[in-house]
Amino acid sequence: QVQLVESGGGLVQAGGSLRLSCAASGRTFTWSVMGWFRQAPGQERAYVATITPNGGSTDYADSVKGRFTISRDNFKNTVYLQMNSLKPEDTATYYCAARRTYDSDIYSSTRAYDYWGQGTQVTVSS
């Protein structure tokens, strides 16, 4: 059974940092594009970042560029999202996602991903 389990969310003051982790199991994700998305109450799920299988290419939503960093450790089957200079508007549930197909392109649409975690809540207070 394929599972993506996020952790690392919590409550932080504006300007603070958090590091989210996404542990994958049930299949190898070494050759899968992985992504992070987020969803605030009443809003659609929005793209945050993507990383290709070997970590050689990354992409970010404009709203987080320069503040967030996506990375991965294929030996641990884990993807990370380092979030710095957090703002109240970053408050959301953060989801990890993975593609079933093995390729190396950048994907920012939720429709491109086949596996999803249950989400971890990030709350940034002002």
Backbone hydrogen bonds, N-H to C=O, Kabsch-Sander energy under -0.5 kcal/mol:
donor,donor_aa,acceptor,acceptor_aa,energy
3,Q,25,S,-2.6
5,V,23,A,-2.3
6,E,4,L,-0.5
7,S,21,S,-2.1
10,G,121,Q,-0.8
12,V,123,T,-2.7
14,A,125,S,-2.4
15,G,86,L,-3.1
16,G,13,Q,-2.3
18,L,83,M,-2.1
20,L,81,L,-2.7
21,S,7,S,-2.7
22,C,79,V,-2.1
23,A,5,V,-2.5
24,A,22,C,-0.5
24,A,77,N,-2.8
25,S,3,Q,-2.3
32,S,29,F,-1.9
33,V,101,T,-0.5
34,M,51,I,-2.2
35,G,97,A,-2.6
36,W,49,A,-2.7
37,F,95,Y,-2.7
38,R,46,A,-2.6
39,Q,93,T,-2.3
43,Q,40,A,-2.3
46,A,38,R,-3.8
48,V,36,W,-2.3
49,A,36,W,-1.8
50,T,59,D,-2.0
51,I,34,M,-2.5
52,T,57,S,-2.4
55,G,52,T,-1.9
59,D,50,T,-1.8
61,A,48,V,-2.5
64,V,61,A,-1.6
65,K,61,A,-1.2
67,R,64,V,-2.3
68,F,64,V,-2.2
69,T,82,Q,-2.4
71,S,80,Y,-1.7
73,D,78,T,-3.0
76,K,73,D,-0.8
77,N,73,D,-0.6
78,T,73,D,-1.9
79,V,22,C,-2.1
80,Y,71,S,-3.1
81,L,20,L,-2.2
82,Q,69,T,-3.0
83,M,18,L,-3.3
83,M,81,L,-0.6
84,N,67,R,-2.0
84,N,82,Q,-0.6
85,S,15,G,-0.6
86,L,16,G,-2.3
90,D,87,K,-2.3
91,T,88,P,-1.8
92,A,122,V,-2.0
93,T,39,Q,-2.5
94,Y,92,A,-0.5
94,Y,120,T,-3.0
95,Y,37,F,-3.0
97,A,35,G,-2.5
98,A,115,Y,-2.0
99,R,33,V,-1.9
103,D,31,W,-0.5
103,D,101,T,-0.8
112,A,109,S,-1.4
113,Y,110,T,-1.5
114,D,98,A,-1.9
115,Y,98,A,-2.3
117,G,96,C,-2.1
118,Q,4,L,-0.6
120,T,94,Y,-1.9
122,V,92,A,-2.7
123,T,10,G,-2.8
125,S,12,V,-2.4
125,S,123,T,-0.6
